[in-house]
Amino acid sequence: MDILALVTSVLSLAVAGIGTYQSNKRAKEALAESRKATADARWFALQEAVQRLIGFDPTAEPVGERLANLRIAMIALVDQLDGWDGLDFWLDTERALGSTIGRQVMEAAKPGDTVERRLENLEPLMTWAHALSPDPPSGFRSAAVAERAGSRM
């Protein structure tokens, strides 16, 4: 009878150990997915801020609020991600470039500009926003590319 109790105890211990291992494994996977979802949400917020600049005419309304939203989304992204050396510098440089281009567009605009002239004035801002747009550089999201791009900055 003692041997049967011992065998039952050993089997129970083995089942408990396997169950604990599986549970920990699933918990780690869930945590990794949760972190990925958080990072994806930050990338999405940045992408949304960039999209608000595409098709935007700074001669019709000030560009400040949209650039502020872009900066907020960039800061939130950089604060959330670990191990992305150079991303903060790159994003801040892009924001400064967009701000400068937006100011140039506003300064070039004249009240009586034709549609063609307005489009010509807007072209640098639209080109910048479109270049920043493809899933803030989806290529930059991979760690290997991030390291290479960060080292070139």
C-alpha positions in Angstrom: 0.0 0.0 0.0 2.9 2.3 0.8 4.4 1.7 -2.7 1.0 2.6 -4.3 0.9 5.8 -2.3 4.4 6.6 -3.3 3.7 6.0 -7.0 0.6 8.1 -6.8 2.5 10.9 -5.1 5.3 10.8 -7.7 2.8 10.9 -10.5 1.0 13.8 -8.9 4.2 15.7 -8.5 5.1 15.0 -12.2 1.7 16.2 -13.3 2.0 19.3 -11.1 5.5 20.0 -12.4 4.4 19.6 -16.1 1.4 21.8 -15.4 3.4 24.5 -13.8 5.9 24.4 -16.7 3.1 24.7 -19.3 1.5 27.5 -17.3 4.7 29.5 -17.0 5.4 29.0 -20.7 2.0 30.3 -21.6 2.2 33.2 -19.2 5.6 34.3 -20.8 4.1 34.0 -24.3 1.1 36.1 -23.2 3.4 38.7 -21.6 5.4 38.9 -24.8 2.3 39.3 -26.9 1.1 42.0 -24.5 4.3 43.9 -24.9 4.1 43.6 -28.7 0.6 44.9 -28.7 1.6 47.9 -26.6 4.5 48.6 -29.0 2.2 48.2 -32.0 -0.3 50.6 -30.5 2.5 53.2 -30.1 3.6 52.7 -33.7 -0.1 53.0 -34.7 -0.4 56.3 -32.8 2.7 57.6 -34.6 1.3 56.5 -37.9 -2.0 58.2 -37.2 -0.2 61.5 -36.5 1.8 61.2 -39.7 -1.4 60.5 -41.7 -2.9 63.6 -40.3 -0.1 65.6 -42.0 -0.7 64.0 -45.4 -3.0 66.1 -47.5 -2.9 68.9 -44.8 -2.6 72.4 -46.1 -0.7 74.6 -43.6 -1.8 77.7 -45.5 -5.4 77.0 -44.5 -4.7 76.4 -40.8 -1.6 76.4 -38.5 0.5 73.3 -38.6 1.5 73.6 -34.9 -1.2 71.3 -33.5 -0.5 68.5 -36.0 3.2 68.7 -35.4 2.6 68.7 -31.6 0.5 65.5 -32.0 3.4 64.0 -34.1 5.9 64.9 -31.4 3.7 63.4 -28.6 3.3 60.2 -30.5 7.0 60.0 -31.2 7.9 60.6 -27.5 5.4 57.9 -26.4 6.9 55.5 -28.9 10.5 56.1 -27.9 9.7 56.0 -24.2 7.9 52.6 -24.6 10.6 50.8 -26.7 13.8 49.4 -25.2 17.0 48.7 -27.2 16.3 51.0 -30.1 19.3 53.2 -29.9 19.1 56.1 -32.4 15.3 55.9 -32.8 14.8 59.0 -30.6 17.4 61.0 -32.6 15.9 59.9 -35.9 12.3 60.7 -35.0 13.3 64.1 -33.5 15.2 64.9 -36.7 12.2 63.9 -38.8 9.9 66.1 -36.7 12.3 69.1 -37.0 12.5 68.6 -40.8 8.7 68.5 -41.0 8.4 71.6 -38.9 10.9 73.4 -41.1 9.2 72.3 -44.3 5.8 73.3 -42.9 7.1 76.8 -42.1 8.5 77.1 -45.6 5.2 76.2 -47.1 3.4 78.7 -45.0 5.9 81.4 -45.9 5.7 80.6 -49.6 1.9 80.8 -49.7 0.3 84.0 -51.0 -3.4 84.8 -50.6 -4.1 84.8 -54.4 -2.2 81.6 -55.2 -3.7 79.3 -57.9 -4.5 75.7 -57.2 -1.4 74.7 -59.1 0.8 77.1 -57.2 -0.6 75.8 -53.8 0.1 72.2 -54.8 3.6 73.2 -55.9 4.1 74.8 -52.5 2.7 71.8 -50.6 4.8 69.2 -52.5 7.8 69.2 -50.2 5.6 68.7 -47.1 3.6 66.0 -48.8 6.7 64.2 -49.9 8.2 64.4 -46.4 4.9 63.0 -44.8 4.7 60.2 -47.4 8.3 59.2 -46.8 7.6 59.0 -43.1 4.4 57.2 -43.7 5.1 53.6 -44.6 4.5 52.1 -41.2 7.1 54.3 -39.6 9.6 52.7 -41.5 8.6 49.1 -41.3 12.1 48.2 -42.2 13.3 50.2 -39.2 11.2 48.1 -36.9 13.5 45.1 -37.3 16.3 45.1 -34.7 19.0 44.4 -37.2 18.0 47.3 -39.5 17.5 49.6 -36.5 21.1 48.9 -35.4 22.5 49.6 -38.8 20.4 52.7 -39.3 21.1 54.0 -35.8 24.8 53.7 -36.3 24.6 55.7 -39.5 22.9 58.7 -37.8 
